[in-house]
């Protein structure tokens, strides 16, 4: 897969991730900083590393499944390998400026 194709695919994946929300926070998971990494392989395999706002998050089971489903639906993705990690732990410093403005967390 050419670099430009990977970049376009990554943009489509990010757009899909921006449709997933933590139900307790009115900001998408990408802007919240819950997505730690997106690795795209030439064969269309996408590895996503993400975290949750807390290990005790009430949607700890459902949210990763929703992320995996949304990424899998992106044209060009053949397989999704999703890892939920807790290191480094999530903090509000990982949020985008847009998310901080929305949540008034400056």
Backbone atoms as SQL, in Angstrom:
CREATE TABLE atoms (id INTEGER PRIMARY KEY, chain TEXT, resi INTEGER, resn TEXT, atom TEXT, x REAL, y REAL, z REAL);
INSERT INTO atoms VALUES
  (1, 'A', 1, 'UNK', 'N', 0.855, -1.171, 0.000),
  (2, 'A', 1, 'UNK', 'CA', 0.000, 0.000, 0.000),
  (3, 'A', 1, 'UNK', 'C', 0.901, 1.234, 0.000),
  (4, 'A', 2, 'UNK', 'N', 0.625, 2.146, -0.904),
  (5, 'A', 2, 'UNK', 'CA', 1.428, 3.363, -1.028),
  (6, 'A', 2, 'UNK', 'C', 1.184, 4.273, 0.177),
  (7, 'A', 3, 'UNK', 'N', 2.152, 5.131, 0.457),
  (8, 'A', 3, 'UNK', 'CA', 2.073, 6.042, 1.600),
  (9, 'A', 3, 'UNK', 'C', 0.830, 6.932, 1.523),
  (10, 'A', 4, 'UNK', 'N', 0.510, 7.413, 0.310),
  (11, 'A', 4, 'UNK', 'CA', -0.666, 8.268, 0.159),
  (12, 'A', 4, 'UNK', 'C', -1.947, 7.489, 0.448),
  (13, 'A', 5, 'UNK', 'N', -1.979, 6.215, 0.026),
  (14, 'A', 5, 'UNK', 'CA', -3.143, 5.376, 0.303),
  (15, 'A', 5, 'UNK', 'C', -3.298, 5.145, 1.805),
  (16, 'A', 6, 'UNK', 'N', -2.170, 4.918, 2.495),
  (17, 'A', 6, 'UNK', 'CA', -2.210, 4.716, 3.941),
  (18, 'A', 6, 'UNK', 'C', -2.694, 5.976, 4.646),
  (19, 'A', 7, 'UNK', 'N', -2.245, 7.121, 4.169),
  (20, 'A', 7, 'UNK', 'CA', -2.674, 8.376, 4.779),
  (21, 'A', 7, 'UNK', 'C', -4.177, 8.573, 4.595),
  (22, 'A', 8, 'UNK', 'N', -4.681, 8.293, 3.398),
  (23, 'A', 8, 'UNK', 'CA', -6.115, 8.421, 3.131),
  (24, 'A', 8, 'UNK', 'C', -6.906, 7.433, 3.983),
  (25, 'A', 9, 'UNK', 'N', -6.393, 6.217, 4.119),
  (26, 'A', 9, 'UNK', 'CA', -7.056, 5.207, 4.943),
  (27, 'A', 9, 'UNK', 'C', -7.055, 5.642, 6.406),
  (28, 'A', 10, 'UNK', 'N', -5.939, 6.170, 6.867),
  (29, 'A', 10, 'UNK', 'CA', -5.874, 6.639, 8.254),
  (30, 'A', 10, 'UNK', 'C', -6.893, 7.757, 8.492),
  (31, 'A', 11, 'UNK', 'N', -7.036, 8.649, 7.531),
  (32, 'A', 11, 'UNK', 'CA', -8.015, 9.735, 7.668),
  (33, 'A', 11, 'UNK', 'C', -9.442, 9.174, 7.754),
  (34, 'A', 12, 'UNK', 'N', -9.739, 8.135, 6.968),
  (35, 'A', 12, 'UNK', 'CA', -11.072, 7.514, 7.022),
  (36, 'A', 12, 'UNK', 'C', -11.286, 6.796, 8.361),
  (37, 'A', 13, 'UNK', 'N', -10.222, 6.176, 8.869),
  (38, 'A', 13, 'UNK', 'CA', -10.309, 5.493, 10.166),
  (39, 'A', 13, 'UNK', 'C', -10.552, 6.516, 11.277),
  (40, 'A', 14, 'UNK', 'N', -9.820, 7.615, 11.241),
  (41, 'A', 14, 'UNK', 'CA', -10.002, 8.661, 12.251),
  (42, 'A', 14, 'UNK', 'C', -11.424, 9.213, 12.180),
  (43, 'A', 15, 'UNK', 'N', -11.937, 9.415, 10.973),
  (44, 'A', 15, 'UNK', 'CA', -13.322, 9.895, 10.821),
  (45, 'A', 15, 'UNK', 'C', -14.299, 8.910, 11.459),
  (46, 'A', 16, 'UNK', 'N', -14.047, 7.613, 11.282),
  (47, 'A', 16, 'UNK', 'CA', -14.908, 6.593, 11.890),
  (48, 'A', 16, 'UNK', 'C', -14.788, 6.632, 13.414),
  (49, 'A', 17, 'UNK', 'N', -13.567, 6.800, 13.921),
  (50, 'A', 17, 'UNK', 'CA', -13.365, 6.861, 15.366),
  (51, 'A', 17, 'UNK', 'C', -14.059, 8.074, 15.985),
  (52, 'A', 18, 'UNK', 'N', -14.170, 9.131, 15.201),
  (53, 'A', 18, 'UNK', 'CA', -14.817, 10.345, 15.707),
  (54, 'A', 18, 'UNK', 'C', -16.342, 10.199, 15.790),
  (55, 'A', 19, 'UNK', 'N', -16.863, 9.040, 15.395),
  (56, 'A', 19, 'UNK', 'CA', -18.299, 8.787, 15.548),
  (57, 'A', 19, 'UNK', 'C', -18.581, 7.969, 16.810),
  (58, 'A', 20, 'UNK', 'N', -17.532, 7.614, 17.546),
  (59, 'A', 20, 'UNK', 'CA', -17.671, 6.812, 18.759),
  (60, 'A', 20, 'UNK', 'C', -17.510, 7.733, 19.970),
  (61, 'A', 21, 'UNK', 'N', -18.487, 7.681, 20.858),
  (62, 'A', 21, 'UNK', 'CA', -18.478, 8.549, 22.039),
  (63, 'A', 21, 'UNK', 'C', -18.495, 7.733, 23.316),
  (64, 'A', 22, 'UNK', 'N', -17.764, 8.220, 24.311),
  (65, 'A', 22, 'UNK', 'CA', -17.911, 7.703, 25.662),
  (66, 'A', 22, 'UNK', 'C', -19.267, 8.230, 26.125),
  (67, 'A', 23, 'UNK', 'N', -20.189, 7.362, 26.550),
  (68, 'A', 23, 'UNK', 'CA', -21.534, 7.830, 26.855),
  (69, 'A', 23, 'UNK', 'C', -21.617, 8.838, 28.004),
  (70, 'A', 24, 'UNK', 'N', -20.596, 8.909, 28.819),
  (71, 'A', 24, 'UNK', 'CA', -20.627, 9.837, 29.952),
  (72, 'A', 24, 'UNK', 'C', -20.027, 11.195, 29.609),
  (73, 'A', 25, 'UNK', 'N', -19.372, 11.283, 28.457),
  (74, 'A', 25, 'UNK', 'CA', -18.692, 12.520, 28.079),
  (75, 'A', 25, 'UNK', 'C', -19.102, 12.872, 26.648),
  (76, 'A', 26, 'UNK', 'N', -19.590, 14.080, 26.409),
  (77, 'A', 26, 'UNK', 'CA', -20.100, 14.430, 25.076),
  (78, 'A', 26, 'UNK', 'C', -19.011, 14.798, 24.064),
  (79, 'A', 27, 'UNK', 'N', -17.928, 14.032, 24.051),
  (80, 'A', 27, 'UNK', 'CA', -16.818, 14.252, 23.129),
  (81, 'A', 27, 'UNK', 'C', -16.410, 12.889, 22.576),
  (82, 'A', 28, 'UNK', 'N', -16.054, 12.833, 21.286),
  (83, 'A', 28, 'UNK', 'CA', -15.681, 11.544, 20.701),
  (84, 'A', 28, 'UNK', 'C', -14.364, 11.023, 21.285),
  (85, 'A', 29, 'UNK', 'N', -14.160, 9.724, 21.170),
  (86, 'A', 29, 'UNK', 'CA', -13.001, 9.086, 21.795),
  (87, 'A', 29, 'UNK', 'C', -11.672, 9.538, 21.204),
  (88, 'A', 30, 'UNK', 'N', -11.677, 9.942, 19.937),
  (89, 'A', 30, 'UNK', 'CA', -10.428, 10.400, 19.312),
  (90, 'A', 30, 'UNK', 'C', -9.997, 11.732, 19.925),
  (91, 'A', 31, 'UNK', 'N', -10.934, 12.673, 20.022),
  (92, 'A', 31, 'UNK', 'CA', -10.623, 13.982, 20.599),
  (93, 'A', 31, 'UNK', 'C', -10.338, 13.872, 22.094),
  (94, 'A', 32, 'UNK', 'N', -10.926, 12.873, 22.749),
  (95, 'A', 32, 'UNK', 'CA', -10.651, 12.655, 24.170),
  (96, 'A', 32, 'UNK', 'C', -9.232, 12.145, 24.404),
  (97, 'A', 33, 'UNK', 'N', -8.587, 11.655, 23.353),
  (98, 'A', 33, 'UNK', 'CA', -7.233, 11.122, 23.501),
  (99, 'A', 33, 'UNK', 'C', -7.209, 9.668, 23.937),
  (100, 'A', 34, 'UNK', 'N', -8.320, 8.963, 23.728),
  (101, 'A', 34, 'UNK', 'CA', -8.375, 7.557, 24.116),
  (102, 'A', 34, 'UNK', 'C', -7.706, 6.631, 23.097),
  (103, 'A', 35, 'UNK', 'N', -7.448, 7.136, 21.890),
  (104, 'A', 35, 'UNK', 'CA', -6.781, 6.334, 20.863),
  (105, 'A', 35, 'UNK', 'C', -5.287, 6.649, 20.925),
  (106, 'A', 36, 'UNK', 'N', -4.512, 5.649, 21.294),
  (107, 'A', 36, 'UNK', 'CA', -3.069, 5.833, 21.453),
  (108, 'A', 36, 'UNK', 'C', -2.298, 5.577, 20.169),
  (109, 'A', 37, 'UNK', 'N', -2.834, 4.755, 19.284),
  (110, 'A', 37, 'UNK', 'CA', -2.101, 4.471, 18.063),
  (111, 'A', 37, 'UNK', 'C', -2.939, 3.753, 17.026),
  (112, 'A', 38, 'UNK', 'N', -2.630, 4.058, 15.758),
  (113, 'A', 38, 'UNK', 'CA', -3.260, 3.396, 14.615),
  (114, 'A', 38, 'UNK', 'C', -2.127, 2.972, 13.696),
  (115, 'A', 39, 'UNK', 'N', -1.943, 1.674, 13.536),
  (116, 'A', 39, 'UNK', 'CA', -0.901, 1.152, 12.650),
  (117, 'A', 39, 'UNK', 'C', -1.575, 0.422, 11.496),
  (118, 'A', 40, 'UNK', 'N', -1.241, 0.858, 10.281),
  (119, 'A', 40, 'UNK', 'CA', -1.856, 0.287, 9.086),
  (120, 'A', 40, 'UNK', 'C', -0.810, -0.534, 8.337),
  (121, 'A', 41, 'UNK', 'N', -1.140, -1.785, 8.089),
  (122, 'A', 41, 'UNK', 'CA', -0.244, -2.670, 7.362),
  (123, 'A', 41, 'UNK', 'C', -0.651, -2.702, 5.889),
  (124, 'A', 42, 'UNK', 'N', 0.288, -3.078, 5.036),
  (125, 'A', 42, 'UNK', 'CA', 0.057, -3.084, 3.593),
  (126, 'A', 42, 'UNK', 'C', -1.113, -3.961, 3.165),
  (127, 'A', 43, 'UNK', 'N', -1.406, -5.006, 3.946),
  (128, 'A', 43, 'UNK', 'CA', -2.489, -5.922, 3.579),
  (129, 'A', 43, 'UNK', 'C', -3.859, -5.466, 4.087),
  (130, 'A', 44, 'UNK', 'N', -3.926, -4.274, 4.704),
  (131, 'A', 44, 'UNK', 'CA', -5.193, -3.746, 5.190),
  (132, 'A', 44, 'UNK', 'C', -5.474, -4.047, 6.651),
  (133, 'A', 45, 'UNK', 'N', -4.562, -4.791, 7.301),
  (134, 'A', 45, 'UNK', 'CA', -4.684, -5.032, 8.735),
  (135, 'A', 45, 'UNK', 'C', -4.448, -3.706, 9.460),
  (136, 'A', 46, 'UNK', 'N', -5.325, -3.378, 10.389),
  (137, 'A', 46, 'UNK', 'CA', -5.193, -2.155, 11.169),
  (138, 'A', 46, 'UNK', 'C', -5.099, -2.530, 12.640),
  (139, 'A', 47, 'UNK', 'N', -4.045, -2.075, 13.279),
  (140, 'A', 47, 'UNK', 'CA', -3.878, -2.286, 14.720),
  (141, 'A', 47, 'UNK', 'C', -4.199, -0.980, 15.424),
  (142, 'A', 48, 'UNK', 'N', -5.124, -1.051, 16.343),
  (143, 'A', 48, 'UNK', 'CA', -5.538, 0.127, 17.099),
  (144, 'A', 48, 'UNK', 'C', -5.211, -0.127, 18.565),
  (145, 'A', 49, 'UNK', 'N', -4.498, 0.836, 19.161),
  (146, 'A', 49, 'UNK', 'CA', -4.245, 0.801, 20.599),
  (147, 'A', 49, 'UNK', 'C', -5.071, 1.916, 21.219),
  (148, 'A', 50, 'UNK', 'N', -5.865, 1.552, 22.205),
  (149, 'A', 50, 'UNK', 'CA', -6.712, 2.558, 22.849),
  (150, 'A', 50, 'UNK', 'C', -6.773, 2.282, 24.342),
  (151, 'A', 51, 'UNK', 'N', -7.322, 3.239, 25.049),
  (152, 'A', 51, 'UNK', 'CA', -7.532, 3.083, 26.478),
  (153, 'A', 51, 'UNK', 'C', -8.948, 3.531, 26.806),
  (154, 'A', 52, 'UNK', 'N', -9.280, 3.471, 28.044),
  (155, 'A', 52, 'UNK', 'CA', -10.560, 3.958, 28.545),
  (156, 'A', 52, 'UNK', 'C', -10.261, 5.044, 29.576),
  (157, 'A', 53, 'UNK', 'N', -11.243, 5.867, 29.878),
  (158, 'A', 53, 'UNK', 'CA', -10.998, 6.933, 30.851),
  (159, 'A', 53, 'UNK', 'C', -10.659, 6.358, 32.220),
  (160, 'A', 54, 'UNK', 'N', -11.099, 5.127, 32.464),
  (161, 'A', 54, 'UNK', 'CA', -10.825, 4.453, 33.728),
  (162, 'A', 54, 'UNK', 'C', -10.976, 2.952, 33.516),
  (163, 'A', 55, 'UNK', 'N', -10.162, 2.136, 34.211),
  (164, 'A', 55, 'UNK', 'CA', -10.348, 0.683, 34.098),
  (165, 'A', 55, 'UNK', 'C', -11.738, 0.237, 34.556),
  (166, 'A', 56, 'UNK', 'N', -12.390, 1.042, 35.385),
  (167, 'A', 56, 'UNK', 'CA', -13.727, 0.715, 35.883),
  (168, 'A', 56, 'UNK', 'C', -14.814, 1.353, 35.025),
  (169, 'A', 57, 'UNK', 'N', -14.462, 1.811, 33.843),
  (170, 'A', 57, 'UNK', 'CA', -15.408, 2.468, 32.939),
  (171, 'A', 57, 'UNK', 'C', -16.624, 1.568, 32.731),
  (172, 'A', 58, 'UNK', 'N', -17.841, 2.125, 32.867),
  (173, 'A', 58, 'UNK', 'CA', -19.040, 1.291, 32.719),
  (174, 'A', 58, 'UNK', 'C', -19.216, 0.690, 31.321),
  (175, 'A', 59, 'UNK', 'N', -18.539, 1.242, 30.334),
  (176, 'A', 59, 'UNK', 'CA', -18.658, 0.707, 28.969),
  (177, 'A', 59, 'UNK', 'C', -17.389, -0.041, 28.545),
  (178, 'A', 60, 'UNK', 'N', -16.668, -0.560, 29.523),
  (179, 'A', 60, 'UNK', 'CA', -15.391, -1.233, 29.250),
  (180, 'A', 60, 'UNK', 'C', -15.527, -2.391, 28.270),
  (181, 'A', 61, 'UNK', 'N', -16.681, -3.033, 28.241),
  (182, 'A', 61, 'UNK', 'CA', -16.893, -4.140, 27.303),
  (183, 'A', 61, 'UNK', 'C', -17.422, -3.641, 25.964),
  (184, 'A', 62, 'UNK', 'N', -18.367, -2.718, 26.004),
  (185, 'A', 62, 'UNK', 'CA', -19.053, -2.279, 24.791),
  (186, 'A', 62, 'UNK', 'C', -18.236, -1.316, 23.929),
  (187, 'A', 63, 'UNK', 'N', -17.528, -0.388, 24.531),
  (188, 'A', 63, 'UNK', 'CA', -16.826, 0.638, 23.769),
  (189, 'A', 63, 'UNK', 'C', -15.755, 0.053, 22.836),
  (190, 'A', 64, 'UNK', 'N', -14.873, -0.828, 23.319),
  (191, 'A', 64, 'UNK', 'CA', -13.892, -1.417, 22.397),
  (192, 'A', 64, 'UNK', 'C', -14.544, -2.193, 21.246),
  (193, 'A', 65, 'UNK', 'N', -15.644, -2.874, 21.519),
  (194, 'A', 65, 'UNK', 'CA', -16.334, -3.612, 20.449),
  (195, 'A', 65, 'UNK', 'C', -16.885, -2.644, 19.413),
  (196, 'A', 66, 'UNK', 'N', -17.407, -1.499, 19.864),
  (197, 'A', 66, 'UNK', 'CA', -17.917, -0.498, 18.929),
  (198, 'A', 66, 'UNK', 'C', -16.783, 0.072, 18.081),
  (199, 'A', 67, 'UNK', 'N', -15.634, 0.323, 18.716),
  (200, 'A', 67, 'UNK', 'CA', -14.475, 0.829, 17.979),
  (201, 'A', 67, 'UNK', 'C', -14.050, -0.173, 16.920),
  (202, 'A', 68, 'UNK', 'N', -13.933, -1.430, 17.307),
  (203, 'A', 68, 'UNK', 'CA', -13.521, -2.470, 16.362),
  (204, 'A', 68, 'UNK', 'C', -14.493, -2.551, 15.185),
  (205, 'A', 69, 'UNK', 'N', -15.781, -2.493, 15.456),
  (206, 'A', 69, 'UNK', 'CA', -16.793, -2.566, 14.406),
  (207, 'A', 69, 'UNK', 'C', -16.690, -1.366, 13.460),
  (208, 'A', 70, 'UNK', 'N', -16.565, -0.165, 14.006),
  (209, 'A', 70, 'UNK', 'CA', -16.508, 1.048, 13.174),
  (210, 'A', 70, 'UNK', 'C', -15.267, 1.035, 12.282),
  (211, 'A', 71, 'UNK', 'N', -14.126, 0.623, 12.826),
  (212, 'A', 71, 'UNK', 'CA', -12.897, 0.575, 12.030),
  (213, 'A', 71, 'UNK', 'C', -13.008, -0.502, 10.960),
  (214, 'A', 72, 'UNK', 'N', -13.586, -1.639, 11.305),
  (215, 'A', 72, 'UNK', 'CA', -13.737, -2.737, 10.345),
  (216, 'A', 72, 'UNK', 'C', -14.618, -2.346, 9.162),
  (217, 'A', 73, 'UNK', 'N', -15.548, -1.412, 9.368),
  (218, 'A', 73, 'UNK', 'CA', -16.447, -0.977, 8.306),
  (219, 'A', 73, 'UNK', 'C', -15.809, 0.005, 7.330),
  (220, 'A', 74, 'UNK', 'N', -14.610, 0.492, 7.648),
  (221, 'A', 74, 'UNK', 'CA', -13.934, 1.461, 6.777),
  (222, 'A', 74, 'UNK', 'C', -13.420, 0.749, 5.529),
  (223, 'A', 75, 'UNK', 'N', -13.718, 1.326, 4.371),
  (224, 'A', 75, 'UNK', 'CA', -13.274, 0.767, 3.102),
  (225, 'A', 75, 'UNK', 'C', -11.746, 0.712, 3.064),
  (226, 'A', 76, 'UNK', 'N', -11.200, -0.460, 2.795),
  (227, 'A', 76, 'UNK', 'CA', -9.754, -0.641, 2.738),
  (228, 'A', 76, 'UNK', 'C', -9.208, -1.404, 3.935),
  (229, 'A', 77, 'UNK', 'N', -10.005, -1.532, 4.996),
  (230, 'A', 77, 'UNK', 'CA', -9.592, -2.284, 6.179),
  (231, 'A', 77, 'UNK', 'C', -10.008, -3.735, 5.986),
  (232, 'A', 78, 'UNK', 'N', -9.040, -4.648, 6.098),
  (233, 'A', 78, 'UNK', 'CA', -9.340, -6.069, 5.937),
  (234, 'A', 78, 'UNK', 'C', -9.509, -6.779, 7.271),
  (235, 'A', 79, 'UNK', 'N', -8.834, -6.270, 8.307),
  (236, 'A', 79, 'UNK', 'CA', -8.889, -6.887, 9.625),
  (237, 'A', 79, 'UNK', 'C', -8.516, -5.841, 10.660),
  (238, 'A', 80, 'UNK', 'N', -9.091, -5.970, 11.864),
  (239, 'A', 80, 'UNK', 'CA', -8.796, -5.039, 12.951),
  (240, 'A', 80, 'UNK', 'C', -8.258, -5.822, 14.139),
  (241, 'A', 81, 'UNK', 'N', -7.109, -5.388, 14.633),
  (242, 'A', 81, 'UNK', 'CA', -6.524, -5.944, 15.845),
  (243, 'A', 81, 'UNK', 'C', -6.561, -4.820, 16.876),
  (244, 'A', 82, 'UNK', 'N', -7.459, -4.924, 17.839),
  (245, 'A', 82, 'UNK', 'CA', -7.667, -3.869, 18.824),
  (246, 'A', 82, 'UNK', 'C', -7.086, -4.284, 20.165),
  (247, 'A', 83, 'UNK', 'N', -6.308, -3.394, 20.750),
  (248, 'A', 83, 'UNK', 'CA', -5.752, -3.625, 22.081),
  (249, 'A', 83, 'UNK', 'C', -6.199, -2.506, 22.999),
  (250, 'A', 84, 'UNK', 'N', -6.723, -2.880, 24.155),
  (251, 'A', 84, 'UNK', 'CA', -7.050, -1.896, 25.187),
  (252, 'A', 84, 'UNK', 'C', -5.916, -1.949, 26.199),
  (253, 'A', 85, 'UNK', 'N', -5.268, -0.803, 26.391),
  (254, 'A', 85, 'UNK', 'CA', -4.125, -0.715, 27.292),
  (255, 'A', 85, 'UNK', 'C', -4.407, 0.344, 28.364),
  (256, 'A', 86, 'UNK', 'N', -3.723, 0.215, 29.478),
  (257, 'A', 86, 'UNK', 'CA', -3.900, 1.179, 30.569),
  (258, 'A', 86, 'UNK', 'C', -2.591, 1.854, 30.946),
  (259, 'A', 87, 'UNK', 'N', -1.583, 1.671, 30.106),
  (260, 'A', 87, 'UNK', 'CA', -0.297, 2.299, 30.343),
  (261, 'A', 87, 'UNK', 'C', 0.159, 2.965, 29.066),
  (262, 'A', 88, 'UNK', 'N', 0.285, 4.260, 29.021),
  (263, 'A', 88, 'UNK', 'CA', 0.112, 5.175, 30.144),
  (264, 'A', 88, 'UNK', 'C', -1.359, 5.375, 30.465),
  (265, 'A', 89, 'UNK', 'N', -1.661, 5.651, 31.733),
  (266, 'A', 89, 'UNK', 'CA', -3.050, 5.903, 32.093),
  (267, 'A', 89, 'UNK', 'C', -3.558, 7.180, 31.434),
  (268, 'A', 90, 'UNK', 'N', -4.833, 7.162, 31.073),
  (269, 'A', 90, 'UNK', 'CA', -5.432, 8.327, 30.443),
  (270, 'A', 90, 'UNK', 'C', -5.513, 9.470, 31.440),
  (271, 'A', 91, 'UNK', 'N', -5.322, 10.689, 30.946),
  (272, 'A', 91, 'UNK', 'CA', -5.534, 11.880, 31.761),
  (273, 'A', 91, 'UNK', 'C', -6.104, 12.968, 30.857),
  (274, 'A', 92, 'UNK', 'N', -6.652, 14.003, 31.450),
  (275, 'A', 92, 'UNK', 'CA', -7.260, 15.067, 30.654),
  (276, 'A', 92, 'UNK', 'C', -6.222, 15.787, 29.788),
  (277, 'A', 93, 'UNK', 'N', -4.954, 15.641, 30.099),
  (278, 'A', 93, 'UNK', 'CA', -3.898, 16.242, 29.281),
  (279, 'A', 93, 'UNK', 'C', -3.827, 15.617, 27.891),
  (280, 'A', 94, 'UNK', 'N', -4.395, 14.450, 27.713),
  (281, 'A', 94, 'UNK', 'CA', -4.373, 13.758, 26.421),
  (282, 'A', 94, 'UNK', 'C', -5.475, 14.239, 25.485),
  (283, 'A', 95, 'UNK', 'N', -6.393, 15.035, 26.006),
  (284, 'A', 95, 'UNK', 'CA', -7.503, 15.529, 25.195),
  (285, 'A', 95, 'UNK', 'C', -7.008, 16.600, 24.225),
  (286, 'A', 96, 'UNK', 'N', -7.659, 16.673, 23.081),
  (287, 'A', 96, 'UNK', 'CA', -7.340, 17.720, 22.117),
  (288, 'A', 96, 'UNK', 'C', -7.805, 19.068, 22.678),
  (289, 'A', 97, 'UNK', 'N', -7.299, 20.122, 22.087),
  (290, 'A', 97, 'UNK', 'CA', -7.723, 21.457, 22.501),
  (291, 'A', 97, 'UNK', 'C', -9.228, 21.625, 22.297),
  (292, 'A', 98, 'UNK', 'N', -9.724, 21.065, 21.195),
  (293, 'A', 98, 'UNK', 'CA', -11.162, 21.126, 20.894),
  (294, 'A', 98, 'UNK', 'C', -11.986, 20.468, 22.012),
  (295, 'A', 99, 'UNK', 'N', -11.542, 19.297, 22.470),
  (296, 'A', 99, 'UNK', 'CA', -12.257, 18.591, 23.535),
  (297, 'A', 99, 'UNK', 'C', -12.216, 19.396, 24.832),
  (298, 'A', 100, 'UNK', 'N', -11.075, 19.975, 25.136),
  (299, 'A', 100, 'UNK', 'CA', -10.972, 20.775, 26.365),
  (300, 'A', 100, 'UNK', 'C', -11.893, 21.988, 26.314),
  (301, 'A', 101, 'UNK', 'N', -11.992, 22.602, 25.131),
  (302, 'A', 101, 'UNK', 'CA', -12.901, 23.737, 24.983),
  (303, 'A', 101, 'UNK', 'C', -14.347, 23.303, 25.173),
  (304, 'A', 102, 'UNK', 'N', -14.731, 22.178, 24.570),
  (305, 'A', 102, 'UNK', 'CA', -16.098, 21.674, 24.682),
  (306, 'A', 102, 'UNK', 'C', -16.476, 21.367, 26.124),
  (307, 'A', 103, 'UNK', 'N', -15.500, 20.833, 26.866),
  (308, 'A', 103, 'UNK', 'CA', -15.767, 20.424, 28.237),
  (309, 'A', 103, 'UNK', 'C', -15.375, 21.487, 29.256),
  (310, 'A', 104, 'UNK', 'N', -14.895, 22.646, 28.755),
  (311, 'A', 104, 'UNK', 'CA', -14.475, 23.744, 29.622),
  (312, 'A', 104, 'UNK', 'C', -13.448, 23.262, 30.649),
  (313, 'A', 105, 'UNK', 'N', -12.405, 22.590, 30.148),
  (314, 'A', 105, 'UNK', 'CA', -11.391, 21.988, 31.034),
  (315, 'A', 105, 'UNK', 'C', -10.004, 22.594, 30.798),
  (316, 'A', 106, 'UNK', 'N', -9.918, 23.895, 30.808),
  (317, 'A', 106, 'UNK', 'CA', -8.594, 24.518, 30.666),
  (318, 'A', 106, 'UNK', 'C', -8.033, 24.916, 31.982);
